[in-house]
Amino acid sequence: MKIIEPIELTDTVLTATNLTETDAPEWDIATSYAVDDVVMSLTTHSLYVSEVAGNLANDPDTSGAIWTRLSATNIWKAFDKLIANQVASDDLISYTLQPAGEVSGIAFFGLDADAIDIEVSLGTTVYSFHQDLVNLDEVDGWYSWLFSGVVREKEALFLNLPYLGAGTEYKIDITGSGAIKVGQIVAGKATIIGTVAWGAQIGILDYSRKDRDGFGNVYIVERRFSRLASFPIGVDATKARLVQRKMEDFRATPAVWIGDERPEYALIIYGFYKSYTQVLVFEDWSTGLIEVEGL
């Protein structure tokens, strides 16, 4: 089992993008805003809506009672820890990251695109990586090719990316025909914490509302859902303390939990762990259970 420990995405790390930050007018200290006016802060890369009339000289980043934060701006939705808030663009979404430390894994969630290309470079040294997102597993002939809907992977995972030293750049290109989207991009160092045993469980936690009236009619309001996974793991008992410390570090930090790198097993989740236990079965071997809830 692996964890991608996310790096913090800041203006310093995000060095280039093809997207523009023009979601709304930038907040102006000299402008009086009416109720429901929407502004943008380039300091926090956030959109805010005014809650009062005559809203003058109140910085939305520090005036929570007067402004309500709506979301990150389109560019920064890919890094806001909310998979459902997707970055949207036509044909191409491109980011270039220059982290201060090592990045060996990059995971993508909430995708609606055809392919992803990653270029890792430092000076003249360049490594290229590619993944197609179009899933052809259900295509078994011309009829299904022509008349079945195109199925695209919603997640993608790149591991074992090289770190070339200080100044290494990671150029990410998400491509497709027409409107494309991505919910989250998580980059960081991938760390092994154990071996996942058979018996892992997956599921979802649905926040949709389902009510039945006195006549038996059902009313459903569709809402978001979270993915769930339960990972039984085996760990070298001599590394139990290291695993314990790693879990302590991530007790309140979302990370990418990878039970199996193959997407068909649905064991790649971006979220937080709800519970963790480890049993020292033998002197040289321990077993544990990690339960993860997705964002």
N, C-alpha and C positions, 0 to 999 in steps of 0.2 A: 504494500500500500504506500502511496506517495501523497504528499501535500505540497501544493504550490503556495509558498509564503509570499503574499502580494507585496510588491513595492508600492510606495505612495506616489501617485501620479500628480505632479505639480507642473507649473509653467516651465520650470527648469528642465524637467524630464521630457515633457512633450515639446519637441523642438520644431515640428512641422506637421501640417495637415492640409488636405485639399478643401476642407470645409471652412465656411466663414461664420463668424459669430454675429449674426444679424437677426436673432430671433425676435427682438423687440427693441424699442428705443433705449439707449443707455440712460440710466438715471442721471438727472441734472439737478443740482442743488437749487437752481434759480427757477425751476418749473413747479407750478402748483398742480397736483394731480387729483383727479376726481376718483370717486369710488369705482372700482373694477378696472382702473387703468393698470396696464402691465408694463413693467420696466425690466431692464437687464443690468446686472452688476458684473463688470468685467473683473472685479477684485476676487469675487467668490465664484464667478461663472454661473450665476443663478438668475432665475426669473422670479419676479415678485409681483403680486397684485395688491393694489391699494385698498385698504379697508375703510378709509374715511375720505370725506370731501375736504378740499383745501389742504391737501397733504403737501406741505412746503418745507423744504430743508430737513427732512427726516431721512437719514441714510437707511435704506432698506436692510443693509447688512447688520445693523445694530438697533433697529426699531421694530421688534417683533410684534408689538401690540398694534402697530399701524400698518405694517406690511406683512403679508403672508407669502412664504416661499412656495412657489408652484413646483419647480423642478430645476435640474441643472439645464444649462443651455445645450443646444443640440450636439455641439462638439464634445462636451464633457459628460453627456449621458452614458457614454461607454465606460465611465470610471466612477459612477455614483453609487455603486453597490445595489442598484435596482434593475433587475433583469428586464422587467416589464416596460421600463422607460427606454425605448430604443432610439438609437441614432438613425436618422433617415437621410438618404441621398439618392441621386440617380447614377447608376452605373459603377461608381467608385467611392469607397470610403478609405481614406489613406491616413495613416498616422506614422510618424517617426519618433521613436523613443530613444533617449540617451540616459539610461539609468546610471547612478553612481556606483552600483555594485553589480554582482553577477545576476544574470537572468538566464535560466536554463529551461524554463517552461512558460508557454503562453497559452491560455485557454480562452475560448470564445463561447458565449451563451446568447440565446435569443436571436439566432441568425436567421436571415432570409436573404440568401445570396447564392451564387453559383460556385465560387472558388475563393480561396485565400492564398496569398503569396507572402512569405516573410523573407526579407533579405537582411542578413547579419553582416555588418561591415566595420572595418577599422582601416582607414587609409585605403590601400589598393587591395586588401584582402576581403573577399566577398564570398559568403555562403548563401545559397538560395534553397528555399523549402516551399513545397506546394501541396495543397490538398483540394481535391474536388469535393463539393458539397452535394452534388446531385446523386441521389441514391437510386441505383438501378436494380436493387434486389428483387423488386416485384415485377420487373420487366422480363417476361418469359417468351416473347414473340412480338411479331409486328403489330398485332391488334393492341396489346397492352402498351406498346411503345407509342402508338398513334392516339389511343383514346383514353388511356389512364392519365390521371393528373401527375405532374412531375412532383416527386418527393425529394425534399432537400433536408439535409442534416441541420438540426437546430443548434448543435454544439460541435466544436472542433477543438482538438488538442495537439499542441506541438511540444514535444519533450526532447531532451538532449540537445538543445540549442547551444552553440558554442559561445563562450565568453572570451573575447579577444584582448581583454585588458581595458584600462581606463579609456573612456571615449567610445566604446563599442556602441554602434547604432543598430536599432532594430526597426526596419521599415516594414510596415504592415499594409498590404493592399487587399481589401475585400471587394470583389467584383461581381457583376451580374448584369443582366439586361433589364433596364428600367429601374424601378424603385427597389432599393436594397436596404437592409436594416441589420443592426447588431445591438444587442442589449447590454452586454458587458464584455470587456476585454480585461483579463487578469494576467499580469506578468509578474514573474518572480522566480526564486530559486526553488527547484523541486527537490524534496527531501524524502527519503525512504524511512518509514517508521515501523514497518512490519510486513507480514505476508497475509493476504486475505484468504481465508479458508472458504470452501464451498458451504453454502448455507446463508450467504448474504441475502438480505431482504431489501426490496425496493417498494415504493408506494408513493402516494400523494396525499397532501392535506388540502382539501378544497374549502375555499372561503365563500363559495356561492351560497345563496340563500334559497332554501326550498321550503315553502309553506303550503299547507293543505287547509282549505276552508271547511266549513261545516257540511258542505255538499259533496266533499271529496275531490274538489277541483284542486289541482296542484299549480302553484305559481313559483316559477324559478327565476331568480336574478343571478346571472352569471357574473362571477367575480374571479379574482386571481387565485392561484393555487401554488403550493410549495411542494417540491419533491422531497421525499424521505428515503433514507437508506440506513441499514443496520449492517455494520461490518464486523464479523468475527475475525480476529486477527491472531497471528502467532508471532511472538517476539523472542529473540535471544534474551534469556533472563539477565545476562550480564549487561544488557542495554536497557533494562527496565527503567532505570533512573533517567536516562537520556530521553526516552519516550515520555515519561512522566513530565519532565521539564518542558518538552515541546508542547504537550497538551496544556500545561499551565500557561504557556505563552499565548495560546490560541483560545483561551477560555472565553474571550469577548471580542475576537477578531475573525471576520469572515475569511475563509480560505477555500482553495479548490481541493476537494477530497477525491482521490483517484483510487477506486477499488480495483478497476481493471481498465487498461487503456483502450480496449476495444469498445466503440460506442454502442454496439448492439446489446451490451449487457446493462446499459443505463446506470453504470456505477461511477459516473463522473458528475460531481455535484459541487456547486458553488454555494457555500453557506457556512453554518456554524454547528459545532457539535453540541448536542443536548446532554449527553451523558457519556462517561468513559470509565471503564473498570479494567483492571488487569489482575490476573490470578497467577501467582508464581507456582506453577504446577510441579516443575522439577528444578533441580539446581541450575540447569542450563536452558530451560525453556519455560515460557509463560504464555498464557492465552489471555485475550481481552475482547472487549466489545465496545465499539464506537458507534453511537447513534447520531446521525447528521440530519439537520433540517435545512433545506435549500432556501435561498432568498427569494 
